Amino acid sequence: CFDVENMPELMSECDIALTSRGRTAYELAILGIPPIVLSQNAREEGHGFVCDENGFMYMGTNPSDHMIESALDMYITMPKEDRLGLQNKLLQSDLKNGRKRVIRLIQNL
């Protein structure tokens, strides 16, 4: 898609996503959409929250086409219960209140 006017609406219609390890991965997590994530560069490799333990499938930088296809196949054929488990893991992180949490941490220094 190019020149998408309402990305949140488009994303909310997805069951899975393939994205970079930047801001979009966090947006997908807030929506509970399990993403397959690739880093575009060294800076994105440092985004530690976007990892398998938090419900993402992180594939590193430059995975082979075969690895990406295998990951997509796994998600597409995954039982609904397993996909809901990934969704719940993503939704457990309190990303919506991140700004408030950071302000509170700074104020308590």
Secondary structure by P-SEA (a helix, b strand, c coil): ccccccaaaaaaaccbbbbcccaaaaaaaaaccccbbbbcccccccccccccccccccccccccaaaaaaaaaaaaaccaaaaaaaaaaaacccccaaaaaaaaaaaac
